[in-house]
Amino acid sequence: NENENENELPAADVLRPSRVRAMLAMRACRSSIMIGTALDARRMRAVLRNLATLKAPWNCPHGRPTMRHVADLAKLRAGA
């Protein structure tokens, strides 16, 4: 029946107790790509595609940054 789920929140907006949220955040961080891990181009594209689906891709569930700005310093110095 279509009306059975009309009062349910979308999966991304489900409310969770803080202890459960903390446990899920810890698991997500422990299973993530760590700093210094080498990635091939295919894996980098997959990571970017997945980040593009998130509401707040710039921080992990703990609030730590998930991205770094990358720039070519030689081009910046040259004014290009």
All heavy atoms as a GROMACS GRO file, in nm:
protein
  616
    1ASN      N    1   0.084  -0.118   0.000
    1ASN     CA    2   0.000   0.000   0.000
    1ASN      C    3   0.088   0.124   0.000
    1ASN      O    4   0.179   0.139   0.080
    1ASN     CB    5  -0.091  -0.004   0.123
    1ASN     CG    6  -0.193   0.107   0.126
    1ASN    OD1    7  -0.187   0.201   0.048
    1ASN    ND2    8  -0.288   0.095   0.216
    2GLU      N    9   0.056   0.220  -0.088
    2GLU     CA   10   0.136   0.342  -0.099
    2GLU      C   11   0.129   0.427   0.026
    2GLU      O   12   0.224   0.494   0.061
    2GLU     CB   13   0.087   0.425  -0.218
    2GLU     CG   14   0.128   0.370  -0.351
    2GLU     CD   15   0.081   0.459  -0.464
    2GLU    OE1   16   0.084   0.582  -0.448
    2GLU    OE2   17   0.040   0.404  -0.566
    3ASN      N   18   0.020   0.430   0.096
    3ASN     CA   19   0.000   0.517   0.212
    3ASN      C   20   0.073   0.470   0.336
    3ASN      O   21   0.085   0.544   0.432
    3ASN     CB   22  -0.149   0.534   0.242
    3ASN     CG   23  -0.222   0.604   0.130
    3ASN    OD1   24  -0.163   0.685   0.060
    3ASN    ND2   25  -0.348   0.572   0.113
    4GLU      N   26   0.122   0.347   0.337
    4GLU     CA   27   0.190   0.296   0.455
    4GLU      C   28   0.316   0.375   0.488
    4GLU      O   29   0.351   0.392   0.602
    4GLU     CB   30   0.227   0.148   0.434
    4GLU     CG   31   0.109   0.056   0.440
    4GLU     CD   32   0.151  -0.088   0.415
    4GLU    OE1   33   0.271  -0.118   0.424
    4GLU    OE2   34   0.062  -0.170   0.387
    5ASN      N   35   0.387   0.425   0.387
    5ASN     CA   36   0.515   0.492   0.408
    5ASN      C   37   0.505   0.644   0.399
    5ASN      O   38   0.606   0.712   0.401
    5ASN     CB   39   0.617   0.443   0.306
    5ASN     CG   40   0.647   0.296   0.322
    5ASN    OD1   41   0.644   0.245   0.434
    5ASN    ND2   42   0.674   0.228   0.213
    6GLU      N   43   0.386   0.700   0.392
    6GLU     CA   44   0.374   0.844   0.370
    6GLU      C   45   0.427   0.927   0.488
    6GLU      O   46   0.467   1.041   0.469
    6GLU     CB   47   0.230   0.884   0.338
    6GLU     CG   48   0.135   0.876   0.456
    6GLU     CD   49  -0.007   0.910   0.418
    6GLU    OE1   50  -0.046   0.880   0.303
    6GLU    OE2   51  -0.077   0.966   0.501
    7ASN      N   52   0.431   0.873   0.609
    7ASN     CA   53   0.480   0.948   0.724
    7ASN      C   54   0.626   0.921   0.755
    7ASN      O   55   0.680   0.978   0.849
    7ASN     CB   56   0.395   0.918   0.848
    7ASN     CG   57   0.254   0.971   0.832
    7ASN    OD1   58   0.233   1.074   0.771
    7ASN    ND2   59   0.159   0.899   0.887
    8GLU      N   60   0.690   0.836   0.678
    8GLU     CA   61   0.830   0.805   0.702
    8GLU      C   62   0.920   0.915   0.648
    8GLU      O   63   0.891   0.974   0.544
    8GLU     CB   64   0.868   0.672   0.637
    8GLU     CG   65   0.810   0.552   0.708
    8GLU     CD   66   0.856   0.423   0.646
    8GLU    OE1   67   0.953   0.424   0.568
    8GLU    OE2   68   0.794   0.320   0.674
    9LEU      N   69   1.029   0.941   0.720
    9LEU     CA   70   1.127   1.037   0.673
    9LEU      C   71   1.212   0.972   0.564
    9LEU      O   72   1.234   0.851   0.567
    9LEU     CB   73   1.220   1.078   0.788
    9LEU     CG   74   1.156   1.159   0.900
    9LEU    CD1   75   1.255   1.173   1.015
    9LEU    CD2   76   1.116   1.295   0.849
   10PRO      N   77   1.264   1.051   0.471
   10PRO     CA   78   1.358   0.993   0.374
   10PRO      C   79   1.478   0.937   0.451
   10PRO      O   80   1.513   0.985   0.558
   10PRO     CB   81   1.399   1.114   0.289
   10PRO     CG   82   1.292   1.215   0.310
   10PRO     CD   83   1.236   1.190   0.447
   11ALA      N   84   1.542   0.836   0.396
   11ALA     CA   85   1.652   0.768   0.464
   11ALA      C   86   1.759   0.865   0.511
   11ALA      O   87   1.816   0.849   0.619
   11ALA     CB   88   1.713   0.662   0.373
   12ALA      N   89   1.790   0.967   0.434
   12ALA     CA   90   1.896   1.062   0.471
   12ALA      C   91   1.855   1.151   0.588
   12ALA      O   92   1.939   1.210   0.654
   12ALA     CB   93   1.933   1.149   0.352
   13ASP      N   94   1.724   1.161   0.617
   13ASP     CA   95   1.677   1.249   0.724
   13ASP      C   96   1.629   1.173   0.847
   13ASP      O   97   1.564   1.230   0.933
   13ASP     CB   98   1.561   1.336   0.672
   13ASP     CG   99   1.609   1.432   0.564
   13ASP    OD1  100   1.726   1.472   0.568
   13ASP    OD2  101   1.528   1.464   0.475
   14VAL      N  102   1.660   1.046   0.857
   14VAL     CA  103   1.617   0.966   0.972
   14VAL      C  104   1.684   1.018   1.098
   14VAL      O  105   1.804   1.045   1.099
   14VAL     CB  106   1.651   0.816   0.950
   14VAL    CG1  107   1.625   0.736   1.075
   14VAL    CG2  108   1.572   0.761   0.833
   15LEU      N  109   1.606   1.033   1.204
   15LEU     CA  110   1.660   1.079   1.330
   15LEU      C  111   1.716   0.960   1.407
   15LEU      O  112   1.654   0.856   1.414
   15LEU     CB  113   1.550   1.148   1.412
   15LEU     CG  114   1.483   1.266   1.343
   15LEU    CD1  115   1.368   1.317   1.429
   15LEU    CD2  116   1.583   1.377   1.318
   16ARG      N  117   1.836   0.976   1.464
   16ARG     CA  118   1.900   0.868   1.538
   16ARG      C  119   1.944   0.921   1.674
   16ARG      O  120   1.988   1.035   1.684
   16ARG     CB  121   2.021   0.817   1.463
   16ARG     CG  122   1.986   0.750   1.332
   16ARG     CD  123   2.110   0.690   1.268
   16ARG     NE  124   2.075   0.621   1.147
   16ARG     CZ  125   2.072   0.676   1.027
   16ARG    NH1  126   2.104   0.800   1.011
   16ARG    NH2  127   2.037   0.605   0.922
   17PRO      N  128   1.938   0.837   1.777
   17PRO     CA  129   1.992   0.878   1.907
   17PRO      C  130   2.141   0.912   1.895
   17PRO      O  131   2.212   0.856   1.812
   17PRO     CB  132   1.972   0.755   1.995
   17PRO     CG  133   1.868   0.673   1.926
   17PRO     CD  134   1.880   0.705   1.778
   18SER      N  135   2.189   1.003   1.978
   18SER     CA  136   2.327   1.051   1.965
   18SER      C  137   2.429   0.938   1.980
   18SER      O  138   2.533   0.941   1.915
   18SER     CB  139   2.354   1.161   2.067
   18SER     OG  140   2.335   1.113   2.198
   19ARG      N  141   2.404   0.840   2.066
   19ARG     CA  142   2.500   0.729   2.083
   19ARG      C  143   2.508   0.645   1.956
   19ARG      O  144   2.616   0.602   1.916
   19ARG     CB  145   2.462   0.642   2.201
   19ARG     CG  146   2.479   0.715   2.334
   19ARG     CD  147   2.440   0.628   2.447
   19ARG     NE  148   2.558   0.551   2.485
   19ARG     CZ  149   2.559   0.460   2.579
   19ARG    NH1  150   2.449   0.431   2.645
   19ARG    NH2  151   2.671   0.396   2.608
   20VAL      N  152   2.395   0.622   1.892
   20VAL     CA  153   2.393   0.545   1.768
   20VAL      C  154   2.462   0.625   1.658
   20VAL      O  155   2.544   0.571   1.583
   20VAL     CB  156   2.248   0.509   1.726
   20VAL    CG1  157   2.245   0.446   1.588
   20VAL    CG2  158   2.184   0.418   1.829
   21ARG      N  159   2.434   0.754   1.652
   21ARG     CA  160   2.498   0.840   1.552
   21ARG      C  161   2.649   0.840   1.572
   21ARG      O  162   2.725   0.832   1.476
   21ARG     CB  163   2.443   0.982   1.562
   21ARG     CG  164   2.486   1.069   1.448
   21ARG     CD  165   2.422   1.207   1.456
   21ARG     NE  166   2.435   1.290   1.343
   21ARG     CZ  167   2.546   1.323   1.278
   21ARG    NH1  168   2.659   1.272   1.313
   21ARG    NH2  169   2.545   1.404   1.175
   22ALA      N  170   2.695   0.851   1.695
   22ALA     CA  171   2.839   0.850   1.724
   22ALA      C  172   2.903   0.718   1.682
   22ALA      O  173   3.013   0.716   1.626
   22ALA     CB  174   2.863   0.878   1.872
   23MET      N  175   2.836   0.608   1.708
   23MET     CA  176   2.888   0.476   1.670
   23MET      C  177   2.897   0.464   1.518
   23MET      O  178   2.997   0.416   1.464
   23MET     CB  179   2.799   0.366   1.728
   23MET     CG  180   2.851   0.225   1.706
   23MET     SD  181   2.777   0.135   1.566
   23MET     CE  182   2.605   0.160   1.582
   24LEU      N  183   2.794   0.509   1.447
   24LEU     CA  184   2.795   0.504   1.300
   24LEU      C  185   2.904   0.595   1.243
   24LEU      O  186   2.972   0.560   1.148
   24LEU     CB  187   2.658   0.543   1.245
   24LEU     CG  188   2.545   0.444   1.273
   24LEU    CD1  189   2.412   0.503   1.230
   24LEU    CD2  190   2.570   0.310   1.207
   25ALA      N  191   2.923   0.712   1.304
   25ALA     CA  192   3.027   0.804   1.260
   25ALA      C  193   3.165   0.741   1.276
   25ALA      O  194   3.250   0.752   1.189
   25ALA     CB  195   3.018   0.935   1.338
   26MET      N  196   3.188   0.676   1.390
   26MET     CA  197   3.317   0.613   1.415
   26MET      C  198   3.343   0.502   1.312
   26MET      O  199   3.452   0.492   1.256
   26MET     CB  200   3.321   0.556   1.556
   26MET     CG  201   3.453   0.491   1.590
   26MET     SD  202   3.592   0.604   1.591
   26MET     CE  203   3.553   0.701   1.735
   27ARG      N  204   3.243   0.421   1.285
   27ARG     CA  205   3.259   0.314   1.186
   27ARG      C  206   3.288   0.370   1.048
   27ARG      O  207   3.370   0.317   0.974
   27ARG     CB  208   3.135   0.226   1.182
   27ARG     CG  209   3.125   0.134   1.299
   27ARG     CD  210   3.010   0.038   1.281
   27ARG     NE  211   2.996  -0.047   1.397
   27ARG     CZ  212   2.904  -0.140   1.408
   27ARG    NH1  213   2.818  -0.160   1.310
   27ARG    NH2  214   2.898  -0.213   1.516
   28ALA      N  215   3.218   0.477   1.013
   28ALA     CA  216   3.238   0.538   0.881
   28ALA      C  217   3.380   0.591   0.868
   28ALA      O  218   3.446   0.572   0.765
   28ALA     CB  219   3.137   0.651   0.860
   29CYS      N  220   3.430   0.656   0.973
   29CYS     CA  221   3.566   0.712   0.967
   29CYS      C  222   3.671   0.603   0.964
   29CYS      O  223   3.771   0.613   0.892
   29CYS     CB  224   3.590   0.806   1.084
   29CYS     SG  225   3.513   0.966   1.061
   30ARG      N  226   3.653   0.499   1.040
   30ARG     CA  227   3.753   0.391   1.046
   30ARG      C  228   3.761   0.315   0.915
   30ARG      O  229   3.865   0.259   0.883
   30ARG     CB  230   3.722   0.294   1.160
   30ARG     CG  231   3.735   0.354   1.296
   30ARG     CD  232   3.881   0.368   1.332
   30ARG     NE  233   3.893   0.434   1.460
   30ARG     CZ  234   3.976   0.534   1.485
   30ARG    NH1  235   4.053   0.579   1.390
   30ARG    NH2  236   3.981   0.588   1.603
   31SER      N  237   3.653   0.313   0.839
   31SER     CA  238   3.654   0.239   0.712
   31SER      C  239   3.680   0.329   0.592
   31SER      O  240   3.675   0.285   0.478
   31SER     CB  241   3.522   0.165   0.694
   31SER     OG  242   3.416   0.258   0.684
   32SER      N  243   3.710   0.457   0.617
   32SER     CA  244   3.731   0.551   0.506
   32SER      C  245   3.873   0.545   0.451
   32SER      O  246   3.960   0.479   0.506
   32SER     CB  247   3.700   0.693   0.554
   32SER     OG  248   3.795   0.732   0.651
   33ILE      N  249   3.894   0.617   0.344
   33ILE     CA  250   4.028   0.629   0.285
   33ILE      C  251   4.109   0.719   0.378
   33ILE      O  252   4.066   0.830   0.411
   33ILE     CB  253   4.020   0.691   0.144
   33ILE    CG1  254   3.935   0.603   0.054
   33ILE    CG2  255   4.160   0.712   0.087
   33ILE    CD1  256   3.893   0.672  -0.074
   34MET      N  257   4.224   0.672   0.418
   34MET     CA  258   4.307   0.748   0.512
   34MET      C  259   4.407   0.837   0.438
   34MET      O  260   4.442   0.811   0.323
   34MET     CB  261   4.383   0.653   0.605
   34MET     CG  262   4.292   0.570   0.693
   34MET     SD  263   4.200   0.678   0.802
   34MET     CE  264   4.103   0.560   0.891
   35ILE      N  265   4.453   0.940   0.504
   35ILE     CA  266   4.554   1.030   0.449
   35ILE      C  267   4.676   0.949   0.408
   35ILE      O  268   4.721   0.862   0.482
   35ILE     CB  269   4.593   1.138   0.552
   35ILE    CG1  270   4.475   1.231   0.577
   35ILE    CG2  271   4.716   1.217   0.507
   35ILE    CD1  272   4.498   1.330   0.689
   36GLY      N  273   4.728   0.977   0.291
   36GLY     CA  274   4.846   0.907   0.244
   36GLY      C  275   4.817   0.784   0.161
   36GLY      O  276   4.908   0.725   0.103
   37THR      N  277   4.690   0.743   0.155
   37THR     CA  278   4.653   0.626   0.074
   37THR      C  279   4.659   0.664  -0.074
   37THR      O  280   4.596   0.761  -0.116
   37THR     CB  281   4.511   0.578   0.110
   37THR    OG1  282   4.506   0.546   0.247
   37THR    CG2  283   4.472   0.457   0.027
   38ALA      N  284   4.735   0.589  -0.151
   38ALA     CA  285   4.746   0.614  -0.295
   38ALA      C  286   4.618   0.566  -0.364
   38ALA      O  287   4.570   0.457  -0.335
   38ALA     CB  288   4.867   0.542  -0.352
   39LEU      N  289   4.566   0.649  -0.453
   39LEU     CA  290   4.445   0.614  -0.528
   39LEU      C  291   4.474   0.625  -0.677
   39LEU      O  292   4.541   0.718  -0.720
   39LEU     CB  293   4.330   0.710  -0.494
   39LEU     CG  294   4.288   0.719  -0.348
   39LEU    CD1  295   4.181   0.826  -0.332
   39LEU    CD2  296   4.239   0.586  -0.298
   40ASP      N  297   4.421   0.531  -0.754
   40ASP     CA  298   4.434   0.544  -0.899
   40ASP      C  299   4.322   0.636  -0.949
   40ASP      O  300   4.230   0.671  -0.875
   40ASP     CB  301   4.433   0.408  -0.968
   40ASP     CG  302   4.304   0.329  -0.947
   40ASP    OD1  303   4.201   0.389  -0.912
   40ASP    OD2  304   4.307   0.206  -0.966
   41ALA      N  305   4.330   0.674  -1.075
   41ALA     CA  306   4.234   0.770  -1.132
   41ALA      C  307   4.091   0.719  -1.122
   41ALA      O  308   3.998   0.796  -1.094
   41ALA     CB  309   4.270   0.802  -1.276
   42ARG      N  310   4.070   0.588  -1.144
   42ARG     CA  311   3.935   0.531  -1.138
   42ARG      C  312   3.876   0.547  -0.998
   42ARG      O  313   3.761   0.588  -0.981
   42ARG     CB  314   3.939   0.383  -1.179
   42ARG     CG  315   3.801   0.325  -1.202
   42ARG     CD  316   3.808   0.178  -1.243
   42ARG     NE  317   3.758   0.104  -1.129
   42ARG     CZ  318   3.823   0.009  -1.063
   42ARG    NH1  319   3.942  -0.029  -1.100
   42ARG    NH2  320   3.769  -0.052  -0.962
   43ARG      N  321   3.956   0.518  -0.896
   43ARG     CA  322   3.909   0.530  -0.757
   43ARG      C  323   3.882   0.676  -0.721
   43ARG      O  324   3.786   0.708  -0.651
   43ARG     CB  325   4.012   0.468  -0.664
   43ARG     CG  326   3.972   0.470  -0.517
   43ARG     CD  327   3.860   0.370  -0.489
   43ARG     NE  328   3.804   0.385  -0.357
   43ARG     CZ  329   3.844   0.324  -0.247
   43ARG    NH1  330   3.944   0.239  -0.254
   43ARG    NH2  331   3.785   0.344  -0.133
   44MET      N  332   3.967   0.767  -0.768
   44MET     CA  333   3.946   0.910  -0.741
   44MET      C  334   3.813   0.957  -0.799
   44MET      O  335   3.737   1.028  -0.734
   44MET     CB  336   4.060   0.993  -0.799
   44MET     CG  337   4.189   0.981  -0.726
   44MET     SD  338   4.310   1.091  -0.802
   44MET     CE  339   4.451   0.983  -0.808
   45ARG      N  340   3.784   0.915  -0.924
   45ARG     CA  341   3.657   0.954  -0.985
   45ARG      C  342   3.539   0.897  -0.907
   45ARG      O  343   3.438   0.966  -0.886
   45ARG     CB  344   3.653   0.907  -1.131
   45ARG     CG  345   3.735   0.993  -1.225
   45ARG     CD  346   3.708   0.961  -1.372
   45ARG     NE  347   3.750   0.826  -1.408
   45ARG     CZ  348   3.873   0.793  -1.445
   45ARG    NH1  349   3.967   0.885  -1.452
   45ARG    NH2  350   3.903   0.669  -1.476
   46ALA      N  351   3.551   0.773  -0.860
   46ALA     CA  352   3.443   0.712  -0.781
   46ALA      C  353   3.421   0.788  -0.650
   46ALA      O  354   3.307   0.811  -0.610
   46ALA     CB  355   3.476   0.565  -0.752
   47VAL      N  356   3.528   0.827  -0.586
   47VAL     CA  357   3.517   0.903  -0.461
   47VAL      C  358   3.447   1.036  -0.487
   47VAL      O  359   3.356   1.074  -0.414
   47VAL     CB  360   3.657   0.925  -0.397
   47VAL    CG1  361   3.650   1.028  -0.285
   47VAL    CG2  362   3.713   0.794  -0.346
   48LEU      N  363   3.487   1.106  -0.593
   48LEU     CA  364   3.423   1.234  -0.625
   48LEU      C  365   3.276   1.218  -0.660
   48LEU      O  366   3.192   1.298  -0.619
   48LEU     CB  367   3.497   1.303  -0.740
   48LEU     CG  368   3.636   1.356  -0.705
   48LEU    CD1  369   3.705   1.409  -0.829
   48LEU    CD2  370   3.628   1.461  -0.596
   49ARG      N  371   3.242   1.112  -0.734
   49ARG     CA  372   3.100   1.086  -0.765
   49ARG      C  373   3.021   1.064  -0.638
   49ARG      O  374   2.910   1.116  -0.621
   49ARG     CB  375   3.087   0.965  -0.857
   49ARG     CG  376   3.094   0.997  -1.004
   49ARG     CD  377   3.046   0.881  -1.090
   49ARG     NE  378   3.110   0.754  -1.056
   49ARG     CZ  379   3.227   0.712  -1.104
   49ARG    NH1  380   3.295   0.788  -1.188
   49ARG    NH2  381   3.277   0.596  -1.068
   50ASN      N  382   3.077   0.986  -0.544
   50ASN     CA  383   3.007   0.960  -0.418
   50ASN      C  384   2.994   1.086  -0.333
   50ASN      O  385   2.890   1.111  -0.274
   50ASN     CB  386   3.077   0.850  -0.340
   50ASN     CG  387   3.062   0.714  -0.404
   50ASN    OD1  388   2.969   0.689  -0.478
   50ASN    ND2  389   3.156   0.626  -0.377
   51LEU      N  390   3.100   1.165  -0.327
   51LEU     CA  391   3.093   1.290  -0.250
   51LEU      C  392   2.987   1.384  -0.307
   51LEU      O  393   2.920   1.456  -0.232
   51LEU     CB  394   3.230   1.360  -0.250
   51LEU     CG  395   3.336   1.299  -0.161
   51LEU    CD1  396   3.471   1.365  -0.188
   51LEU    CD2  397   3.299   1.313  -0.014
   52ALA      N  398   2.970   1.383  -0.439
   52ALA     CA  399   2.872   1.470  -0.504
   52ALA      C  400   2.729   1.436  -0.464
   52ALA      O  401   2.639   1.518  -0.479
   52ALA     CB  402   2.888   1.464  -0.655
   53THR      N  403   2.706   1.318  -0.409
   53THR     CA  404   2.569   1.279  -0.370
   53THR      C  405   2.536   1.321  -0.226
   53THR      O  406   2.421   1.309  -0.185
   53THR     CB  407   2.550   1.126  -0.381
   53THR    OG1  408   2.632   1.061  -0.285
   53THR    CG2  409   2.582   1.076  -0.520
   54LEU      N  410   2.634   1.368  -0.151
   54LEU     CA  411   2.614   1.401  -0.010
   54LEU      C  412   2.566   1.544   0.010
   54LEU      O  413   2.598   1.633  -0.068
   54LEU     CB  414   2.744   1.382   0.068
   54LEU     CG  415   2.804   1.242   0.063
   54LEU    CD1  416   2.938   1.242   0.134
   54LEU    CD2  417   2.709   1.142   0.126
   55LYS      N  418   2.490   1.567   0.118
   55LYS     CA  419   2.445   1.701   0.151
   55LYS      C  420   2.561   1.788   0.198
   55LYS      O  421   2.565   1.907   0.171
   55LYS     CB  422   2.339   1.697   0.262
   55LYS     CG  423   2.205   1.648   0.218
   55LYS     CD  424   2.108   1.655   0.333
   55LYS     CE  425   1.972   1.604   0.292
   55LYS     NZ  426   1.878   1.609   0.405
   56ALA      N  427   2.653   1.731   0.273
   56ALA     CA  428   2.767   1.806   0.329
   56ALA      C  429   2.895   1.725   0.310
   56ALA      O  430   2.946   1.666   0.405
   56ALA     CB  431   2.743   1.837   0.476
   57PRO      N  432   2.948   1.722   0.188
   57PRO     CA  433   3.064   1.637   0.161
   57PRO      C  434   3.196   1.690   0.216
   57PRO      O  435   3.296   1.620   0.215
   57PRO     CB  436   3.069   1.633   0.008
   57PRO     CG  437   3.012   1.765  -0.033
   57PRO     CD  438   2.903   1.793   0.069
   58TRP      N  439   3.199   1.812   0.263
   58TRP     CA  440   3.326   1.875   0.305
   58TRP      C  441   3.370   1.836   0.445
   58TRP      O  442   3.481   1.866   0.484
   58TRP     CB  443   3.315   2.027   0.293
   58TRP     CG  444   3.184   2.078   0.340
   58TRP    CD1  445   3.150   2.112   0.468
   58TRP    CD2  446   3.068   2.097   0.261
   58TRP    NE1  447   3.019   2.150   0.472
   58TRP    CE2  448   2.966   2.143   0.347
   58TRP    CE3  449   3.039   2.080   0.126
   58TRP    CZ2  450   2.837   2.171   0.302
   58TRP    CZ3  451   2.911   2.109   0.082
   58TRP    CH2  452   2.812   2.153   0.170
   59ASN      N  453   3.287   1.768   0.523
   59ASN     CA  454   3.325   1.724   0.657
   59ASN      C  455   3.281   1.580   0.681
   59ASN      O  456   3.176   1.538   0.632
   59ASN     CB  457   3.257   1.809   0.764
   59ASN     CG  458   3.314   1.947   0.773
   59ASN    OD1  459   3.383   1.992   0.683
   59ASN    ND2  460   3.286   2.015   0.880
   60CYS      N  461   3.359   1.507   0.761
   60CYS     CA  462   3.318   1.374   0.803
   60CYS      C  463   3.213   1.389   0.912
   60CYS      O  464   3.187   1.499   0.960
   60CYS     CB  465   3.440   1.295   0.853
   60CYS     SG  466   3.490   1.333   1.023
   61PRO      N  467   3.150   1.280   0.957
   61PRO     CA  468   3.049   1.290   1.062
   61PRO      C  469   3.101   1.351   1.194
   61PRO      O  470   3.024   1.405   1.272
   61PRO     CB  471   3.005   1.145   1.084
   61PRO     CG  472   3.031   1.079   0.954
   61PRO     CD  473   3.156   1.145   0.902
   62HIS      N  474   3.233   1.346   1.214
   62HIS     CA  475   3.292   1.406   1.334
   62HIS      C  476   3.323   1.554   1.315
   62HIS      O  477   3.364   1.622   1.408
   62HIS     CB  478   3.423   1.335   1.372
   62HIS     CG  479   3.403   1.195   1.414
   62HIS    ND1  480   3.437   1.089   1.334
   62HIS    CD2  481   3.353   1.143   1.528
   62HIS    CE1  482   3.408   0.977   1.398
   62HIS    NE2  483   3.357   1.006   1.514
   63GLY      N  484   3.311   1.604   1.194
   63GLY     CA  485   3.341   1.744   1.165
   63GLY      C  486   3.478   1.767   1.106
   63GLY      O  487   3.515   1.881   1.075
   64ARG      N  488   3.556   1.663   1.088
   64ARG     CA  489   3.689   1.679   1.029
   64ARG      C  490   3.676   1.702   0.878
   64ARG      O  491   3.586   1.647   0.814
   64ARG     CB  492   3.773   1.554   1.053
   64ARG     CG  493   3.803   1.532   1.198
   64ARG     CD  494   3.890   1.408   1.217
   64ARG     NE  495   3.901   1.376   1.357
   64ARG     CZ  496   3.836   1.277   1.418
   64ARG    NH1  497   3.755   1.200   1.349
   64ARG    NH2  498   3.851   1.255   1.546
   65PRO      N  499   3.765   1.782   0.820
   65PRO     CA  500   3.756   1.806   0.674
   65PRO      C  501   3.781   1.679   0.595
   65PRO      O  502   3.862   1.596   0.634
   65PRO     CB  503   3.865   1.910   0.649
   65PRO     CG  504   3.951   1.913   0.770
   65PRO     CD  505   3.874   1.853   0.883
   66THR      N  506   3.710   1.667   0.484
   66THR     CA  507   3.726   1.550   0.397
   66THR      C  508   3.795   1.586   0.267
   66THR      O  509   3.820   1.498   0.186
   66THR     CB  510   3.589   1.488   0.363
   66THR    OG1  511   3.508   1.589   0.301
   66THR    CG2  512   3.520   1.434   0.486
   67MET      N  513   3.823   1.714   0.246
   67MET     CA  514   3.883   1.758   0.120
   67MET      C  515   4.000   1.851   0.146
   67MET      O  516   4.007   1.916   0.250
   67MET     CB  517   3.780   1.835   0.037
   67MET     CG  518   3.661   1.757   0.000
   67MET     SD  519   3.556   1.860  -0.101
   67MET     CE  520   3.400   1.782  -0.070
   68ARG      N  521   4.086   1.857   0.048
   68ARG     CA  522   4.196   1.953   0.048
   68ARG      C  523   4.191   2.028  -0.083
   68ARG      O  524   4.159   1.971  -0.187
   68ARG     CB  525   4.331   1.880   0.057
   68ARG     CG  526   4.355   1.799   0.180
   68ARG     CD  527   4.376   1.883   0.300
   68ARG     NE  528   4.490   1.972   0.282
   68ARG     CZ  529   4.578   1.998   0.375
   68ARG    NH1  530   4.569   1.941   0.491
   68ARG    NH2  531   4.676   2.081   0.352
   69HIS      N  532   4.222   2.156  -0.080
   69HIS     CA  533   4.232   2.233  -0.204
   69HIS      C  534   4.366   2.200  -0.267
   69HIS      O  535   4.468   2.193  -0.199
   69HIS     CB  536   4.223   2.383  -0.176
   69HIS     CG  537   4.089   2.424  -0.126
   69HIS    ND1  538   3.981   2.439  -0.212
   69HIS    CD2  539   4.043   2.449  -0.002
   69HIS    CE1  540   3.876   2.473  -0.141
   69HIS    NE2  541   3.910   2.480  -0.015
   70VAL      N  542   4.364   2.180  -0.396
   70VAL     CA  543   4.485   2.148  -0.470
   70VAL      C  544   4.509   2.260  -0.570
   70VAL      O  545   4.418   2.300  -0.642
   70VAL     CB  546   4.471   2.013  -0.544
   70VAL    CG1  547   4.597   1.982  -0.622
   70VAL    CG2  548   4.442   1.902  -0.443
   71ALA      N  549   4.630   2.310  -0.572
   71ALA     CA  550   4.664   2.417  -0.666
   71ALA      C  551   4.802   2.393  -0.722
   71ALA      O  552   4.888   2.333  -0.658
   71ALA     CB  553   4.659   2.552  -0.595
   72ASP      N  554   4.825   2.442  -0.842
   72ASP     CA  555   4.957   2.437  -0.904
   72ASP      C  556   5.028   2.566  -0.864
   72ASP      O  557   5.000   2.673  -0.917
   72ASP     CB  558   4.942   2.425  -1.055
   72ASP     CG  559   5.074   2.410  -1.127
   72ASP    OD1  560   5.179   2.452  -1.072
   72ASP    OD2  561   5.073   2.354  -1.238
   73LEU      N  562   5.121   2.558  -0.770
   73LEU     CA  563   5.188   2.676  -0.718
   73LEU      C  564   5.268   2.749  -0.826
   73LEU      O  565   5.275   2.873  -0.824
   73LEU     CB  566   5.279   2.639  -0.600
   73LEU     CG  567   5.205   2.588  -0.476
   73LEU    CD1  568   5.305   2.549  -0.368
   73LEU    CD2  569   5.108   2.692  -0.424
   74ALA      N  570   5.325   2.676  -0.918
   74ALA     CA  571   5.400   2.740  -1.026
   74ALA      C  572   5.310   2.831  -1.109
   74ALA      O  573   5.347   2.944  -1.143
   74ALA     CB  574   5.466   2.635  -1.116
   75LYS      N  575   5.188   2.784  -1.137
   75LYS     CA  576   5.094   2.866  -1.214
   75LYS      C  577   5.046   2.986  -1.133
   75LYS      O  578   5.029   3.095  -1.186
   75LYS     CB  579   4.974   2.782  -1.259
   75LYS     CG  580   5.004   2.688  -1.372
   75LYS     CD  581   4.880   2.614  -1.416
   75LYS     CE  582   4.910   2.520  -1.530
   75LYS     NZ  583   4.793   2.448  -1.573
   76LEU      N  584   5.024   2.966  -1.004
   76LEU     CA  585   4.981   3.077  -0.920
   76LEU      C  586   5.090   3.185  -0.912
   76LEU      O  587   5.061   3.304  -0.918
   76LEU     CB  588   4.948   3.027  -0.780
   76LEU     CG  589   4.821   2.944  -0.768
   76LEU    CD1  590   4.806   2.889  -0.626
   76LEU    CD2  591   4.699   3.028  -0.804
   77ARG      N  592   5.214   3.142  -0.898
   77ARG     CA  593   5.325   3.238  -0.891
   77ARG      C  594   5.344   3.312  -1.022
   77ARG      O  595   5.380   3.428  -1.025
   77ARG     CB  596   5.454   3.166  -0.853
   77ARG     CG  597   5.455   3.124  -0.708
   77ARG     CD  598   5.588   3.062  -0.670
   77ARG     NE  599   5.580   3.013  -0.533
   77ARG     CZ  600   5.600   2.887  -0.497
   77ARG    NH1  601   5.633   2.795  -0.588
   77ARG    NH2  602   5.589   2.850  -0.372
   78ALA      N  603   5.317   3.243  -1.133
   78ALA     CA  604   5.333   3.304  -1.265
   78ALA      C  605   5.215   3.393  -1.302
   78ALA      O  606   5.217   3.462  -1.403
   78ALA     CB  607   5.352   3.195  -1.371
   79GLY      N  608   5.109   3.389  -1.221
   79GLY     CA  609   4.991   3.470  -1.248
   79GLY      C  610   4.900   3.412  -1.353
   79GLY      O  611   4.816   3.482  -1.408
   80ALA      N  612   4.915   3.285  -1.382
   80ALA     CA  613   4.830   3.221  -1.485
   80ALA      C  614   4.697   3.184  -1.432
   80ALA      O  615   4.672   3.167  -1.319
   80ALA     CB  616   4.900   3.098  -1.539
   0.00000   0.00000   0.00000
